[in-house]
Amino acid sequence: MTRATTVRAVLAAAVLLVSVLITLTMSPRLGLDLQGGTRLVLQAKDSDTAKADRESTDRTLEVLRQRIDSLGVTEPTLTRSGEDRIIVELPDVQDPRKAAEVIGRTAQLSFHAVQGPAAQNDDTADAEGGNGPTLPDEQGRSLDLGPARLSGAGVKDATAAFDAQQGAGWTVSLDFHKDAGRDWTRLTGEAACHPVQDDRRRVAIVLDQQIISSPQVSPSVGCNVGLPSGSTQITGSFSADEARELALLIKGGALPLPVEIVEQRTVGPTLGAAAIDASARAALIGAAATALFITIVYRLFGALAAVALAAYGVISYAALVALGVTLTLPGLAGFVLAIGMAVDANVLVFERAREEHAQHPGRSLRSSLTAGFRNAWSAVADSNVTTLIAAGLLFFLGSGPVKGFGVTLAIGVLASMFSALVIARALTEIAARSRFVSDYRGINGIAAPGRVRTWLTRRDPQLMRSPRRWLLISTALVAVAVLGIVVRGVNLGVEYTGGRLVEYSTSRPVDVERARTALADAGFGDAEVTTAGAGDLSVRTGKLDNDGEHALRAALAKEGGKTTKVRDELIGPSLGDELRRNALIALGIAVLVQLAYLAIRFRWTFAVASVAALVHDVILLVGAFAWLGRTVDGIFLAALLTVIGYSVNDSVVVFDRVRELWAKARRVPLATVANQAVLQTVPRTLNTGMGALFILTALAVLGGDSLADFALALLIGICVGTYSSVLTAVPAALLLERSSKAPPPARKRAPGRRSGTKAARRDPLDNGARV
């Protein structure tokens, strides 16, 4: 065994051992869509006293953190997003009404001197006179208040307690900071200068422009003496819950800025558990089918690649856990999808090794395998870079769970390269040194050309003889897709339009028409009701607050019995517009970045042709969803950007071969070179596509309703992308090259060979047994 093989084997064993230890000792961090809970996105608004910038939003976040900690939620997560948004994740919180009410209230607490009863019909502040507002007290009498003398920021602590001795019931005791305590003493001392029972002897405590208590200063307190800090109680016939909530709000402090809920998502724990089980089944069955397929195609080396595939699964999962990546439902789907995509590098290597062995029958199996790894490196690197670009765009321009998909996909790409270029290479190189494996062509999987390659050799179809014919077919497909978009329209999800989408499970079956009638009778005539699989109901409305959702659920319960909320998504109209705009920006940037990368790595004609095929795939996928009436949402965007990466991946492999062959045969017509490149890469394209299709079919059938549209989009996208990378991109490049006067690419000298050797002068388009 060579030194390089030994190093690879030791490195693979070390990484795999660490990954196994991490897998056994650490648990994954599940997103709310898998463990259940509520996710709120709050947007800070400008106020009279503060602007919604990064600093004020951070202060608002800290106040919210104190409030949520007091709610007793297990492991809440609060993060700032951009300049003025705060993302709040509350695991296991299924009814967001209480949480949203507590964390969203501005809690502007202030203490005022009472100037006396308000004059009749005088319910506004006299700004010129410097007076405070006129507000009703707890008995409903209007009081004229002086300007605020003290704010809630001066409160050091607030506790709820039951006062049994004084008979005051539940009260809230206040303790002030040092300077605020002096202001409190001064305020109560001035009030004590007025006679007992005079309204001016009272101090009004105002919360969010409402008097919650206006206690009289005790007769025992002397004029200008006042109450010391720490001996103040707010009374007001509170219940236990009201007293505790008031103490929580006061102790948490006033929000520096008012906040608005622009997004709210709630997922039931049963839905998350079902999604995990379904994805696990899909992963196991899909991976087993993929492993069986590559074992049948590549025999022993395919079986070793399947072992490397299992190692890839362990390594990528351990990386997700070790990095603390939050595993979301789309992320879980991305993890499963990456298993199928991980086969691609192995297929590229094995097909190049088959070509080398057919071209040089006298070579040892190990030499052919080494040449396969060397010659496939360029295509492997380029194709994985394009997928990483798509993953990066998902992370930076996606929102919520889509970011998790981008992270998972990126980790999957890097782990798949390690498994193919280190683990699989070490295993196959060790096996290739065996005389038994080398001598028996039917065992190793490399010495035999394969059925697809044999069929192509015998038939030798001239696919690129008439490139315009394929472009006309592609144009017709695009026209059908555009017709679907125009006629049927794109069914944008709530994420892009704003509104609310709630999914319910009922104890008794309820058909859609009965549910619509029940909701219309309850005042929700604009609600759209559809089935959501397994007898569940999906209700989509425009603007609907949490109280409205509670009433809507009650109306359904009259027909369906016990009604449980399975999923709840609320998106504000401003956020919907922003997400829709960001989706278009993401697509535009994806096209431009892929164009720039391909132009640098290849010729501009190849880059433009690849991007044209990419746009063709995007239009066809959107058109297919329009004709099918499927929802286009953030998960669809994740699938679409993945298809973009996959489509460019396929085009890169084909054009990489065109560049290689054309550089060796500069005088041969480009159409002939392109046809030969397509035929040589078809086995790789088909085998890679089959590996991904096994996984996606398993996801579509077993992944449940949550992943059905995602898997369907990728199934359509991969089929369309496989077609376009060969029969749209290559014909387009041929037509562009006819109008371009750029010379053919320069020939690269093979490592370790002189250009005048017999092997280097061999006709690269002589298919012989090689095609």
N, C-alpha and C positions, 0 to 999 in steps of 0.2 A: 504494500500500500504506500502510495507516494506521500510526501510530507504535506502537500496541499490537501489531499483527501483526509489525512489524519487531523489536520487543523479544523477542517469543516466538520468532521465527525465529533471532535471534542467540543467545538463551539455549539453544535446542534444539541448534544447531550446536556451541556451546561444550561443552555437557554430553556430546554424542555424541562429539566429538573426544577429550575426556579419557577417556571410557569405552573408546574404541577403543585408545588408547595403553595404558591399564591392561590391557586384554585381551591385547594383543600382548606386553607386557613382564613381566607378572606371572603366576604360576601359582597355581591354586586350592589351598587347603589341604584335602586329602582326609581324611575320617574313616577309622577303621580298617575299617569295613564296606565301604569302597571300595578301599582300598589293601592291606588284609590286615593282620592283627596280633592282638594280645590286649589286652583291656580288663579291668582288675580294679577292683573296688570293695572297699576295705578298711574295716572298721569298728573303731575303737579301743575297747578295753574298759577299764573301771576296773581298777586293780591295787591292791596293798597300799600302794603308795607314791605313787600319782598318780591323779587323777580325769580322766576323758575329757572335757576341755573344749576350748575353742578354742585356748588357748595350748599345751597339751600335745599336741594333735593337730598343730599347726604344727611343733612340735619333732620329732614322729614323722615328719612329711612330709620334713623336711630330712635326717633320717637315711636315709630310704628313697631320697631323691634321690641321696645319695652312693653308696649301694649300686648303684642302677640305672646311674648313670654309670660305675661300675666294671665293669658287665656288658658295656659296649660297645654298647648298643642305640642305634640312630640316631634322634635327635630324640624321645626319650621325653617324655611330658607327665604332670605330676603336679599335681593341684589338690585343694584341700580343698573338701568339699561339706557344708555345715551345720557343726555343732559337732564331730562325731566321725567323719566319713567322709572317705576319701581316694580319689580316682579316679586310677588309673594306666593310661596308654595306652602300649603298647609296639609300635610299628610293626614289621612283618615277623617278629615272634615267633610261631611257629605252635605250638610245644609249650610250654604254660605251666607244665609241671611244674617245670622247673628254676628259672624266674623266680619262681614262687610260693613255692618252697622257700627261695630265697635272701632275697627281700624280706620274706617273712612271718615268718621266724624272729625270735624276740625277741632272741636273741644276748646273753643276760645272762652276761657274762664276769666272773669273780671269781677272786681269788688267795687261797689259804688256807694256813695253817701245818698240817702233818700232826702229829697228836698220837700216832699209832701205829696198829698194826693194830686193826681193830674186833673187839670181843668177838663170839662166835658168836651168830648169830640176832639181833644188835643192828643193825638197819638203819634206825633212826629217830634223829632229833636229840634230845639231852637239853636241852630248853628251860630247865629250871630251873638246870642247871649252866652254861649259857651256851655250850655247845659248838655247833659247826657240824654239818652233816649227815654221815651215814655213807654213803659212795658207793664203788662198785667202781672200781679204777684200770684202766689200760689192759691189765694182765695178768689182770684179773678179781678181784684181792684187794680185800677191803673195807677201807677206811681211815676212821679217825675224823679228821674235819677240825675245825680251829678256826673261829671266826667269820671271815667275809670281811674281809680286811685291805685289799683294794684292788679296785676295780671296773674294768670295761672302759672307763669314761669317762675314766680316767687315761691311757689309751694314746694316744700322739701319732701313731704310725705303726706299720704292720705290713707286712712284705714277705716274700714267699715266695722262697726261694733253694735251690739244690742245693749241699749241703756235701760236696764231693768229697774235701777234705783230711782231715776228721775221720771220713769214712765214715758220717756220720749221715743221708745221703740228703736228702730234701726237708725243710726246716725253715722255721719262721716266726720272723723276727727282730722284736723289739719295741723300741720307743722310747717312753719315758714323758714326760709333762709334768713340769714342775719339781717341784711338790709331790708328785705321784704317784711320781716317781723317788726322792724321799727315803723314801717309804713302802716302796717296793720294796727299797731298800738296807737298811732296817731289818729287813724281813721275812726277806731272805736272810741277813742278819748273824745274826739269832737262830737260824735253822736251822743255820748253820755251827757253832754251839756244840755240836752233837751229834756223836757219833762217825760216821765214815764207815761206810756200809752200814746205819746206823740209819734207820728209816723217818722219824723226826722230822727228819732232815737234808733231807728232801724238801719241795718246795713244790708244792701241787696247783693246777693251772690248770683251772678248772671253767667249762664252757660249757653253758648251759641245763641245769643240774643233772646234768651228766655230766663226769667227769674225762677231759679230752682229753690231758693230759700231767701227769706228776708227777716232774719231773727232780730228781736229787740236786744239791745245791750242791757245786760242785767242791771237792776237798780243798785246793786252793791258796787258797781264800777263808778268811780268818781269822774267828774268833769276833767278832761285833758289828762286823765290817768291812763285809761284804755286797758285793753286785754293783752297780756303778753303772748308771744308766739308759743304754740304748743297747747293752748288751752281753749281752742276754738272748735266748736262742733257745728256741723250743718244738720239741721233737722228739717223734716218736710214730709212726714208720714210715709217714709220709704218702706218698700218691701225689702226682704233680704237681698234679692237679686238686684233691685234698683240701687241699693246702697253700695253693693260690691261693684257694680258697673260704674257708678259715679266715682268711687274711689279709684278705680282702675284708670278712668279717663283723666282724672286730676293728677294722679301720680305719674301717668305716662307723659303728661305735659301737653301743651297745645301744639298742634302741627304748625310749623313755620309757614306752610303753604296749604291751601285747600287742595284736595285730591279728588279725581274722578276715576271711577272704574271704567276702563276702556276695553278690558277683556276679562272674561271669567270662564273658567273651564272646570267642570266637576266630573269625576269619573268614579263609578262605584267599584268597590274592591272585587266583586265577582267578575266584572268585565275584564279587569286587569289580570286576574288569575286565569280566566279562560283564555285570554290572549297569550299568556306565557305558555300554558299547556299546548295550545294549538301551534304556536311557533316552534316549541320544542319537538312536537311530533313531525311538523313539516321539515325541520332541520334534520332530524334523524332519518326520516324516510328519503328526503331529497338527497342528503349526503350519501346514504347507502346506495341509492340508485346511481348517483354520479360515480361513486367508487367502483360499482359493478361495471358500469359502462366503460370507464377508462381501463379497467382490468381486462375486459373482453377485447378492447381495441389494441392495447399495448402490452398485453400478456404480463410477464413478470415485472417489467419496468412500470407498467400501469398499476400493478398491485403495490409496488414500492411508492409510487406517486400517491396512491390512496392512503398509505401509512403517513406520508408527509402531509397529506390533506388533514388527517386526524390530528397530527401534531400542530398544524396551522390553527385548527379550531381551539386547541388548548392554549396556544401562545396568544392568539388575538383576544380570547376571553380573559386571560390573565392580565394582558395589557390594559383592557378596559377596567378591570377591577383595581389594578395597581395605580392607575392614573386617576381613579376616582370619577371616571366618566359616568354621568347619569344615563342609565340605560332606559330609553323610551321605547314605545311601541314601534315607531318607524326605525329607531336605532336597532331594535331586535330584528326587524325585517332586513335591515342593511347587513347585520351580522350573518344572517342566514344566506342572503344573496351573495355576499363576498365568498362564501364557501364554493359556490358555483364558479365565480370569477377566478378563484384561486387556481383552478385547473388550467387556465389559459397559458400561463408561463410554462408549465410542464408539457402541454400539447405543442407549443411552439418549439421547444427544445427537441422533443421526440420526433417531430416531423422533419426538422432540419437534420437530425441524426440519421433518419431513414434516407434522406436524400444523399447525405455524405456516404453512407454505406453502399447505396446503389450505384453511385458514381465511381466509387473506389472499392470494388469488391475485395481487393487484397488487403485492405486496412483491417486492423484489429477492431473489435467491437468497442473497446475503450477509446481508441483514437476517434472513431466515428462519433461517439458520445461526447467527447471533449470538443470536437469541431461543432457539434450541434449546439452545445452551450455557448461557444464563442460566437457562432454566426447568428444565433437567436437573440443575443444580448441587446442589439440596437432596437429591434422591434419590441422586446420586453420592456426596455426602459421607456421608449416613447409612448407605448400604449398605457403604461402605468402612470406616467406623468399626466397624460390627458385625463385619466380618471381622478387623479389627485386634484387637478384644477377644478373639476366638477365638484368634488368633495369640499374644497376650499370655498367655492362660491356658495354652497349650501350652508356652510357654517357662518360666513360673514353676512350673507344677504337673506338667509332664512330666518324663521322665527319659531320660538318654542321648540316642540319636539323635532322639527326639521333640522335644527342645529345638531341634535344628537345623532341623527342619521348621517350628517356630514362627517362628524367625528368618527363614528363607527366605520363608515366606509373608508376613510383615510387610514385608520388603524388596520383595517382588513387588507388594504392594498399593500401596505408595508409588510405585514405579517406574511402575506401570500408570496411576496418576493423572497423573503427569508426562507420560507418553507421550500420553495421551488429551487432557489439558487444555492442553498446551503444544505438543507436536510435531504431533499430529493436527490441532489447531486451526489452527496456523500453516499447515500444508500445505493444508487445506481452504479457509481464508480466502483464500489466494493463488489457489487454483484458482477460487473463487467469483467473483473479480473479472474472470475471462475472459468475454467476451461469448459465445464459442463454447460454453462450459460452461453458461452461464445460459440460452441460447436452446434448446438441445437437451435436452428433458426426459428422454429415454431414456439420456443419458450421465451426468448428475451423480448420479442415485440419490436425490435429495431431492424433486424436483418430482413424481415419481410416488408414489402412496400405498403401493404394495406389494401383493402378492397376498393376504396374510393380512388386511390392513386392508380391502381391497376386499371380500373374502368376508364379513367381519364386518359391514361396512356393508350389504351386501345381505341377509344373514340376520337380523341384529340379535337374537341369541338372548337370552332373559331368564334368565340363569343364577341370579340371586339371587331369583327369584320364590318359591322354597320352600327357604330355607336349612336347615331341619331335615332335609331329604332328604340333603343332602351330609354333614351331621354324623352321620346314621345310617350312611352308607357308611364314614365315617372310623372310627366306633366299631366297626363290623364288622371292618375291617382291623386295628385295635388288638387286638380279641379274638383274631383268628387269630394275630397275633404273640405275644401273651401265652401262648396255647396252645402254641406252639412252644417258648417259653422254659420252660414248666412240663413239657411232655411230653419234649421232646428234651434240654432243659438247655442251658446256655451252656458251650461248650468253651473254658474259660479257658486261656490260654497259660501256659507255664512262668514267664513274667514275673510273673504274678499268683498262681500256686499254689506256687511254689518247686519246685526239682528241677533236672533237667538235660536239655537237648535237644541232641543231636549229629547232624549230617548228614554222611554218608560217601559217597564215590565209590569204587566198586570196579572193578578191571580186568576182572572177569568178571561178567556179569549174575547177580544173586541175587534170587530171588523172596522175597516177604515171609514166607511160611510157613517156608522153609528158614532164613531169617535168624532168625526167632523160635525155631526148634528149636535152632539153634546157640547162641544166647544163653542159652536155658534150660539147655542142657547145661553151659554155662560158669558157671552160678550166677546168671544174670540173668533169672530167670523172670518178674519183674514188669515187664520192659522192654516198652514199646509200640513196635512197628515199623510204619512206614508208608512208602510211596513218597514221594519228594520231587521228582519230575520228572526227566526225562532219565536215568532209571535209577538215581538216587541213592536212598539209604536214610536215613530219619529215625528216630532212636531216642530215645525219651523215657523217663526213669527218675525215681525219687525221689532220695534223697540218694546221690550218687556222687562220690567224690573223684577226683583226677587219676590216681592209680594204678589205680583201678577203671575209669576210662575207657580207660586203656591196655590193660587186660586185655580189656575189651569189644571194642575195635578188633581185638585179636589174634584173638578168637573169630570175628569177621566175616571176617577175612583168610583163615581156613581154608576158607571157602566161596567168597569172592569174589576171592581173589588179593590183589594189592596194594591196600590200603585207605587212602585219603587222607581226612583230616578236612577237610571243606569249611566247616563252621560249627559252633560250639560255644557253648552258652549255659548257664550255671550260675547259678541264683538261690537264695539262702538263704531258708528259710521265713519268717524275720522280715522280710526285705526284700520278699518276695512279698506278705505281709499289708499292709505299708506302701504298696506300689505300688497294690494293689487299693483300699485306703482312699483314697489320693490320687486315683485315677481317679474314684471316686464323688464326692469333694470337688470335683474339677475340673468334673464335670457339674453338680453343684449350684450352684457359683459361676457357671458359664456361664449357667445359667437365670436366676439372680437378677440378675446384672449386665446381661444383655440386657433383662430386665424393667424394671430401674431406668432404663436408657438410653431405652428406648422410651416409658416413662411420662413422662419429662422432655420428649422430643421430640414425642410424640403424646398422645392421650387415653389414660386408664388402660384404657378398654375395648379400644382398639386394641392396647395393650401386652399385656394379658392374653390376647387372642385370638392374638397372634403367638407368645407363649410356649406357649400350648396347642398350636398347630401344631408348634412346636419339639419339645415333649415327644412329640407324636404321631410325628414323624419319628424320634426317638431309639428309641422302642419298636419301630417298624416295622423299623428297620435292625438292631437287636439280634435281633428275632424272625426276620428273614430269615436272619441268620447262624446262629441256632439251628437252623432247619429245614434249612439247607444243611450243617450240621455243620462250619462254618468256625471257625478259631481266632480268639478275641477276645484281643488282646494290646495292647501299647503302640502299634503301628502302627495298629491298628483304632481306638484312642482318638484318634489324630491325625486319622484320617478322620472320626470321629464329630464331633469338635469343629469340623472344617472344614464338615461338613454343617450343623451348627448355625448357623455364620456365614452359609452360603449360604442356608439357609432363611429366616433373619431378613432377609437381604439382599433376597430376593424379596418378603417381606411388607412391608418398608419401602417398596419401590417402589410397590406397590399402594396402601398406606395413605397414602402421600404424595400420590398422585393423588386418593384419596377426600377427603382433607383440603382439597386445592386446589379441587375441584369443589363440595364441600359448602359451603365458605366463600362461593362465588359464587352458590349457589342454596340459600339457607337454608330456603326454604319447600318445596322439592322433597323427597319422601320419601327417606329414607336408602337404602332398598333400590334405588331407581332410580339414585341417585347412585353407589352401590357397583357396580351392574351396569355402568354406563357407564365407571367407572374401570377395572374388570376388562377390559372390551373394549378400552379404549385402551392398556392395558399388556400385553395378550397378545402382540402382535408382539415387543415387547422381551423378554418372558419366554421365548418360544420361540427367538428368535434367540440370546440369551445362552446358553440351555441347550444349543442345538446346538453352539455354539462350545466349551463345556466337554466335551460328549459326544465330540466328535472327538478331543480330547486324551486323555480317559480310555479310550476304546476302543482307541486306539493303545497306551496304557500296559498295558491288560489283555491285549492280543494280543501285543505286542512287548516288553513290559517284563520278561518272565521271571517265574519263580515267586516271586522276592523281592517283586515289586510287584503280583502278581496279586490278592491279597486286598485290598490297599490300593485298587487301581483298582476292584475289584468293589464295595467298600463305598461309594466315592464315586459310582459309577454308580447304584447303588440309591438312595443318599441324595439325589442331585440329582433323579432322577425323582420320588421321594416328596416332596422339598421343593418342587418346582415345582407338584405337585398340591395340597399342603397350603396353600401360601401364597395360593392362589386359592380353593380349594374347602373349606378347613377354617378358615383364619384369618378370611376375610371373613364367612362365615356365622356364625361364633362372635361376631364383633364386632357383627353385626346383632342377634343375640339379646341380647347384653349391653346394647346401646344402648336396646333396648325397655324394659329395667328401670331404665335410668339417666335421671335428670331433668336432666342437664347440657345446657346450650344448645349449638347448633352452633358450630363454630369461627368466630372473627371473620374477616371478609374482609380480605385484605391488598390495599392499593392498589398497582397495578402501577407500576413505576418510570417516571417521565416522563409519566404520564397523570393526568388529573383524574377523579374517580369519576363525574362526570356526563357524560363523553364518550360518544359513540355506541358506540365500540369496547368500553368498559367495561360498557355496559348490554346487550351482546349475550348471548343465552341460552347459557350454557356447556354445556348438555346438548343443544344442537341439533347432531345428528351431521352432517347434511349430507354434505359430501365429506370431513369431517374424521375420521371413524371408519373 
